[in-house]
């Protein structure tokens, strides 16, 4: 009985230590989540301005055309997969890989992984990797996103791949994060201007050159926005997972304490019975 009580007490101490770790990780994730949400909010205006500029260029020219809007037969596809750097975030990484695998099925593809987990996953899958430079998602900056965008645009223009997608996690709320697949290239065909008089804008040297110069900036904005959403989603998922782990640890401590008290009560009762029996003898 004494051995059993000692084992329960050691188990309680072990669970309490684990609970302290999960509580600390929850607080760290909550702190990082606030910064990540601010970064998401700040990244959206840049993307909206670039998107509106591209739409204005296309809509204000009747004979507009661009190599970035040409849809060609798909022989090869490139995926930018954004995952986390660490685990302990519930199903965050697994859901991203599941969404990417479903979209990649039956396609000849290559991957540009962002995040340590993404790099490790596709190395195990023996999938062709374009670059290992962006293996730390938290350290990827706006400059790195421009580097990625130029790399993707050059590969698309050179015919190395015919489509480019980004797989990321959309931050809906603190409790909800949904994986998403967004096509980067080719861009959607611009809307033709409506019949009738409309304002024409003169671009130098021409509208197509200006449009093609802006596209890499636009792609960088999309990648950076997806990265900000993913980082915020990872922090939200980790905070939720650590909160659930802390609650489970608390429930486990209560159950073990109940077992310990019962064992202690049984030991005391047995001692009293032995004393009484000895006295009667």
Order of alpha helices (4+ residues) and beta strands (2+ residues): alpha-beta-alpha-beta-alpha-alpha-beta-beta-alpha
